[in-house]
């Protein structure tokens, strides 16, 4: 009997410990929907901040002005989509599935911009050294053009292919440099 009492005491204590956060939210008067809304807005804010850091001037200042403009336009489009989602989440009576929206926002990869900036920097640096009209110059120009299509929802395989294309263009340049 003593053992059963101990087990029951432990179970009740665990249940109270686990219900603490729920009770705290209920005590504040925050509904589950409001909590999901708050979490979604926080996630959107974090992703938006990450997007801003990815294309800050110190990261993209060595790129050409057209490349910079293309990257900034892509980030602006991603931020506009996040802004629309935040507005929809805050709307009264919204039918937006907050959990699904948060999952979609978490699936965005703002680090894509950091990776593509690195590829574009290298491609533009190699393009400056490539002879005009050469196969290497054409391949490097294609890498830059393809790099400007990358956004936060781009699959990692596309970034790997972009890096492979850069390496192939670099190999085309190597015989003329050697």
Phi and psi restraints in degrees (value plus and minus 20) as a CYANA .aco file:
   2 UNK   PHI     -82.1   -42.1
   2 UNK   PSI     -59.0   -19.0
   3 UNK   PHI     -84.6   -44.6
   3 UNK   PSI     -62.2   -22.2
   4 UNK   PHI     -84.8   -44.8
   4 UNK   PSI     -56.3   -16.3
   5 UNK   PHI     -86.4   -46.4
   5 UNK   PSI     -61.3   -21.3
   6 UNK   PHI     -82.7   -42.7
   6 UNK   PSI     -66.2   -26.2
   7 UNK   PHI     -81.0   -41.0
   7 UNK   PSI     -64.1   -24.1
   8 UNK   PHI     -83.8   -43.8
   8 UNK   PSI     -59.5   -19.5
   9 UNK   PHI     -84.4   -44.4
   9 UNK   PSI     -62.7   -22.7
  10 UNK   PHI     -84.6   -44.6
  10 UNK   PSI     -62.4   -22.4
  11 UNK   PHI     -84.2   -44.2
  11 UNK   PSI     -62.0   -22.0
  12 UNK   PHI     -86.0   -46.0
  12 UNK   PSI     -62.2   -22.2
  13 UNK   PHI     -82.7   -42.7
  13 UNK   PSI     -61.6   -21.6
  14 UNK   PHI     -84.8   -44.8
  14 UNK   PSI     -61.6   -21.6
  15 UNK   PHI     -83.0   -43.0
  15 UNK   PSI     -60.2   -20.2
  16 UNK   PHI     -88.0   -48.0
  16 UNK   PSI     -58.4   -18.4
  17 UNK   PHI     -85.5   -45.5
  17 UNK   PSI     -60.4   -20.4
  18 UNK   PHI     -93.2   -53.2
  18 UNK   PSI     -48.2    -8.2
  19 UNK   PHI    -104.9   -64.9
  19 UNK   PSI     -24.7    15.3
  20 UNK   PHI     -77.2   -37.2
  20 UNK   PSI     -73.1   -33.1
  21 UNK   PHI     -81.7   -41.7
  21 UNK   PSI     -57.2   -17.2
  22 UNK   PHI     -86.0   -46.0
  22 UNK   PSI     -62.6   -22.6
  23 UNK   PHI     -85.4   -45.4
  23 UNK   PSI     -56.5   -16.5
  24 UNK   PHI     -84.0   -44.0
  24 UNK   PSI     -62.6   -22.6
  25 UNK   PHI     -85.9   -45.9
  25 UNK   PSI     -60.9   -20.9
  26 UNK   PHI     -86.8   -46.8
  26 UNK   PSI     -54.7   -14.7
  27 UNK   PHI     -87.2   -47.2
  27 UNK   PSI     -54.0   -14.0
  28 UNK   PHI     -96.0   -56.0
  28 UNK   PSI     -32.2     7.8
  29 UNK   PHI      65.1   105.1
  29 UNK   PSI      -4.2    35.8
  30 UNK   PHI    -110.0   -70.0
  30 UNK   PSI     104.0   144.0
  31 UNK   PHI     -99.7   -59.7
  31 UNK   PSI     148.2   188.2
  32 UNK   PHI     -84.1   -44.1
  32 UNK   PSI     -57.6   -17.6
  33 UNK   PHI     -83.9   -43.9
  33 UNK   PSI     -62.3   -22.3
  34 UNK   PHI     -84.5   -44.5
  34 UNK   PSI     -57.1   -17.1
  35 UNK   PHI     -85.3   -45.3
  35 UNK   PSI     -64.6   -24.6
  36 UNK   PHI     -84.1   -44.1
  36 UNK   PSI     -57.9   -17.9
  37 UNK   PHI     -84.0   -44.0
  37 UNK   PSI     -64.7   -24.7
  38 UNK   PHI     -82.3   -42.3
  38 UNK   PSI     -62.4   -22.4
  39 UNK   PHI     -85.0   -45.0
  39 UNK   PSI     -60.8   -20.8
  40 UNK   PHI     -82.9   -42.9
  40 UNK   PSI     -65.9   -25.9
  41 UNK   PHI     -84.3   -44.3
  41 UNK   PSI     -56.5   -16.5
  42 UNK   PHI     -86.8   -46.8
  42 UNK   PSI     -61.9   -21.9
  43 UNK   PHI     -83.6   -43.6
  43 UNK   PSI     -62.3   -22.3
  44 UNK   PHI     -81.6   -41.6
  44 UNK   PSI     -63.4   -23.4
  45 UNK   PHI     -82.5   -42.5
  45 UNK   PSI     -62.5   -22.5
  46 UNK   PHI     -84.0   -44.0
  46 UNK   PSI     -63.7   -23.7
  47 UNK   PHI     -86.1   -46.1
  47 UNK   PSI     -60.0   -20.0
  48 UNK   PHI     -82.8   -42.8
  48 UNK   PSI     -62.2   -22.2
  49 UNK   PHI     -82.9   -42.9
  49 UNK   PSI     -60.7   -20.7
  50 UNK   PHI     -84.1   -44.1
  50 UNK   PSI     -58.5   -18.5
  51 UNK   PHI     -82.6   -42.6
  51 UNK   PSI     -62.7   -22.7
  52 UNK   PHI     -81.2   -41.2
  52 UNK   PSI     -63.0   -23.0
  53 UNK   PHI     -87.1   -47.1
  53 UNK   PSI     -49.6    -9.6
  54 UNK   PHI     -86.6   -46.6
  54 UNK   PSI     -50.3   -10.3
  55 UNK   PHI    -142.3  -102.3
  55 UNK   PSI      13.1    53.1
  56 UNK   PHI     -86.3   -46.3
  56 UNK   PSI     133.9   173.9
  57 UNK   PHI     -73.7   -33.7
  57 UNK   PSI     -55.4   -15.4
  58 UNK   PHI     -87.5   -47.5
  58 UNK   PSI     -41.4    -1.4
  59 UNK   PHI    -106.4   -66.4
  59 UNK   PSI     -51.3   -11.3
  60 UNK   PHI    -132.0   -92.0
  60 UNK   PSI     -14.3    25.7
  61 UNK   PHI     -86.4   -46.4
  61 UNK   PSI     -41.6    -1.6
  62 UNK   PHI    -107.7   -67.7
  62 UNK   PSI     -21.7    18.3
  63 UNK   PHI    -107.0   -67.0
  63 UNK   PSI     139.1   179.1
  64 UNK   PHI     -86.0   -46.0
  64 UNK   PSI     139.3   179.3
  65 UNK   PHI     -83.7   -43.7
  65 UNK   PSI     -54.6   -14.6
  66 UNK   PHI     -89.9   -49.9
  66 UNK   PSI     -57.7   -17.7
  67 UNK   PHI     -87.6   -47.6
  67 UNK   PSI     -62.7   -22.7
  68 UNK   PHI     -78.5   -38.5
  68 UNK   PSI     -66.0   -26.0
  69 UNK   PHI     -82.4   -42.4
  69 UNK   PSI     -60.0   -20.0
  70 UNK   PHI     -84.1   -44.1
  70 UNK   PSI     -63.8   -23.8
  71 UNK   PHI     -84.5   -44.5
  71 UNK   PSI     -64.3   -24.3
  72 UNK   PHI     -84.2   -44.2
  72 UNK   PSI     -56.5   -16.5
  73 UNK   PHI     -85.9   -45.9
  73 UNK   PSI     -60.2   -20.2
  74 UNK   PHI     -83.6   -43.6
  74 UNK   PSI     -63.2   -23.2
  75 UNK   PHI     -84.9   -44.9
  75 UNK   PSI     -60.8   -20.8
  76 UNK   PHI     -82.4   -42.4
  76 UNK   PSI     -58.5   -18.5
  77 UNK   PHI     -85.8   -45.8
  77 UNK   PSI     -62.5   -22.5
  78 UNK   PHI     -84.2   -44.2
  78 UNK   PSI     -61.2   -21.2
  79 UNK   PHI     -87.9   -47.9
  79 UNK   PSI     -54.7   -14.7
  80 UNK   PHI     -85.3   -45.3
  80 UNK   PSI     -60.4   -20.4
  81 UNK   PHI     -84.3   -44.3
  81 UNK   PSI     -60.0   -20.0
  82 UNK   PHI     -85.4   -45.4
  82 UNK   PSI     -58.3   -18.3
  83 UNK   PHI     -83.6   -43.6
  83 UNK   PSI     -61.5   -21.5
  84 UNK   PHI     -83.6   -43.6
  84 UNK   PSI     -59.5   -19.5
  85 UNK   PHI     -85.7   -45.7
  85 UNK   PSI     -60.5   -20.5
  86 UNK   PHI     -84.6   -44.6
  86 UNK   PSI     -60.8   -20.8
  87 UNK   PHI     -83.3   -43.3
  87 UNK   PSI     -62.2   -22.2
  88 UNK   PHI     -85.6   -45.6
  88 UNK   PSI     -55.8   -15.8
  89 UNK   PHI     -89.2   -49.2
  89 UNK   PSI     -52.4   -12.4
  90 UNK   PHI    -104.8   -64.8
  90 UNK   PSI     -33.0     7.0
  91 UNK   PHI     -85.1   -45.1
  91 UNK   PSI     117.3   157.3
  92 UNK   PHI     -90.5   -50.5
  92 UNK   PSI     112.5   152.5
  93 UNK   PHI      54.9    94.9
  93 UNK   PSI      -0.7    39.3
  94 UNK   PHI     -84.3   -44.3
  94 UNK   PSI     122.4   162.4
  95 UNK   PHI    -117.0   -77.0
  95 UNK   PSI      -8.2    31.8
  96 UNK   PHI     -86.5   -46.5
  96 UNK   PSI     110.8   150.8
  97 UNK   PHI     -99.0   -59.0
  97 UNK   PSI      83.7   123.7
  98 UNK   PHI     -84.9   -44.9
  98 UNK   PSI     -58.7   -18.7
  99 UNK   PHI     -84.7   -44.7
  99 UNK   PSI     -65.0   -25.0
 100 UNK   PHI     -85.6   -45.6
 100 UNK   PSI     -59.7   -19.7
 101 UNK   PHI     -84.5   -44.5
 101 UNK   PSI     -61.0   -21.0
 102 UNK   PHI     -85.0   -45.0
 102 UNK   PSI     -59.1   -19.1
 103 UNK   PHI     -81.9   -41.9
 103 UNK   PSI     -62.3   -22.3
 104 UNK   PHI     -84.8   -44.8
 104 UNK   PSI     -59.5   -19.5
 105 UNK   PHI     -86.7   -46.7
 105 UNK   PSI     -59.4   -19.4
 106 UNK   PHI     -87.1   -47.1
 106 UNK   PSI     -43.6    -3.6
 107 UNK   PHI     -96.9   -56.9
 107 UNK   PSI     -34.9     5.1
 108 UNK   PHI     -86.8   -46.8
 108 UNK   PSI     126.2   166.2
 109 UNK   PHI    -142.9  -102.9
 109 UNK   PSI      65.2   105.2
 110 UNK   PHI     -84.1   -44.1
 110 UNK   PSI     -38.1     1.9
 111 UNK   PHI     -86.2   -46.2
 111 UNK   PSI     -35.2     4.8
 112 UNK   PHI     -75.5   -35.5
 112 UNK   PSI     -57.2   -17.2
 113 UNK   PHI     -88.0   -48.0
 113 UNK   PSI     -58.3   -18.3
 114 UNK   PHI     -82.6   -42.6
 114 UNK   PSI     -64.0   -24.0
 115 UNK   PHI     -86.7   -46.7
 115 UNK   PSI     -62.8   -22.8
 116 UNK   PHI     -91.1   -51.1
 116 UNK   PSI     -51.5   -11.5
 117 UNK   PHI     -82.7   -42.7
 117 UNK   PSI     -61.1   -21.1
 118 UNK   PHI     -82.8   -42.8
 118 UNK   PSI     -62.6   -22.6
 119 UNK   PHI     -85.8   -45.8
 119 UNK   PSI     -63.1   -23.1
 120 UNK   PHI     -86.1   -46.1
 120 UNK   PSI     -58.5   -18.5
 121 UNK   PHI     -78.7   -38.7
 121 UNK   PSI     -68.7   -28.7
 122 UNK   PHI     -85.6   -45.6
 122 UNK   PSI     -62.1   -22.1
 123 UNK   PHI     -82.8   -42.8
 123 UNK   PSI     -63.4   -23.4
 124 UNK   PHI     -88.6   -48.6
 124 UNK   PSI     -55.2   -15.2
 125 UNK   PHI     -85.2   -45.2
 125 UNK   PSI     -63.0   -23.0
 126 UNK   PHI     -89.7   -49.7
 126 UNK   PSI     -53.8   -13.8
 127 UNK   PHI     -84.7   -44.7
 127 UNK   PSI     -54.1   -14.1
 128 UNK   PHI     -86.0   -46.0
 128 UNK   PSI     -49.6    -9.6
 129 UNK   PHI    -110.4   -70.4
 129 UNK   PSI     -33.3     6.7
 130 UNK   PHI     -97.5   -57.5
 130 UNK   PSI     119.8   159.8
 131 UNK   PHI     -83.3   -43.3
 131 UNK   PSI     118.1   158.1
 132 UNK   PHI     -81.1   -41.1
 132 UNK   PSI     116.1   156.1
 133 UNK   PHI      59.8    99.8
 133 UNK   PSI     -20.0    20.0
 134 UNK   PHI     -98.0   -58.0
 134 UNK   PSI     145.5   185.5
 135 UNK   PHI     -83.0   -43.0
 135 UNK   PSI     -56.0   -16.0
 136 UNK   PHI     -84.9   -44.9
 136 UNK   PSI     -62.6   -22.6
 137 UNK   PHI     -83.9   -43.9
 137 UNK   PSI     -60.9   -20.9
 138 UNK   PHI     -83.7   -43.7
 138 UNK   PSI     -64.0   -24.0
 139 UNK   PHI     -85.9   -45.9
 139 UNK   PSI     -60.7   -20.7
 140 UNK   PHI     -87.0   -47.0
 140 UNK   PSI     -57.9   -17.9
 141 UNK   PHI     -83.5   -43.5
 141 UNK   PSI     -57.7   -17.7
 142 UNK   PHI     -86.1   -46.1
 142 UNK   PSI     -56.8   -16.8
 143 UNK   PHI     -83.5   -43.5
 143 UNK   PSI     -63.7   -23.7
 144 UNK   PHI     -83.3   -43.3
 144 UNK   PSI     -64.9   -24.9
 145 UNK   PHI     -82.4   -42.4
 145 UNK   PSI     -64.0   -24.0
 146 UNK   PHI     -87.4   -47.4
 146 UNK   PSI     -55.1   -15.1
 147 UNK   PHI     -84.1   -44.1
 147 UNK   PSI     -49.1    -9.1
 148 UNK   PHI     -97.7   -57.7
 148 UNK   PSI     -23.8    16.2
 149 UNK   PHI    -112.4   -72.4
 149 UNK   PSI     -26.7    13.3
 150 UNK   PHI     -93.8   -53.8
 150 UNK   PSI     117.1   157.1
 151 UNK   PHI    -157.4  -117.4
 151 UNK   PSI    -191.6  -151.6
 152 UNK   PHI     -90.5   -50.5
 152 UNK   PSI     -36.2     3.8
 153 UNK   PHI    -122.9   -82.9
 153 UNK   PSI     -14.1    25.9
 154 UNK   PHI     -86.9   -46.9
 154 UNK   PSI     117.4   157.4
 155 UNK   PHI     -89.4   -49.4
 155 UNK   PSI     131.6   171.6
 156 UNK   PHI     -83.9   -43.9
 156 UNK   PSI     -50.0   -10.0
 157 UNK   PHI     -82.8   -42.8
 157 UNK   PSI     -54.0   -14.0
 158 UNK   PHI     -85.7   -45.7
 158 UNK   PSI     -60.1   -20.1
 159 UNK   PHI     -87.2   -47.2
 159 UNK   PSI     -57.8   -17.8
 160 UNK   PHI     -83.2   -43.2
 160 UNK   PSI     -63.3   -23.3
 161 UNK   PHI     -82.7   -42.7
 161 UNK   PSI     -58.1   -18.1
 162 UNK   PHI     -83.3   -43.3
 162 UNK   PSI     -63.4   -23.4
 163 UNK   PHI     -84.8   -44.8
 163 UNK   PSI     -59.3   -19.3
 164 UNK   PHI     -84.0   -44.0
 164 UNK   PSI     -62.0   -22.0
 165 UNK   PHI     -82.9   -42.9
 165 UNK   PSI     -58.6   -18.6
 166 UNK   PHI     -83.6   -43.6
 166 UNK   PSI     -64.0   -24.0
 167 UNK   PHI     -84.1   -44.1
 167 UNK   PSI     -58.5   -18.5
 168 UNK   PHI     -85.4   -45.4
 168 UNK   PSI     -60.9   -20.9
 169 UNK   PHI     -86.8   -46.8
 169 UNK   PSI     -56.6   -16.6
 170 UNK   PHI     -84.3   -44.3
 170 UNK   PSI     -58.5   -18.5
 171 UNK   PHI     -85.7   -45.7
 171 UNK   PSI     -54.1   -14.1
 172 UNK   PHI     -86.7   -46.7
 172 UNK   PSI     -51.7   -11.7
 173 UNK   PHI     -98.7   -58.7
 173 UNK   PSI     -50.9   -10.9
 174 UNK   PHI     -77.7   -37.7
 174 UNK   PSI     -64.5   -24.5
 175 UNK   PHI     -82.3   -42.3
 175 UNK   PSI     -54.3   -14.3
 176 UNK   PHI     -96.3   -56.3
 176 UNK   PSI     -43.2    -3.2
 177 UNK   PHI    -103.5   -63.5
 177 UNK   PSI     -44.3    -4.3
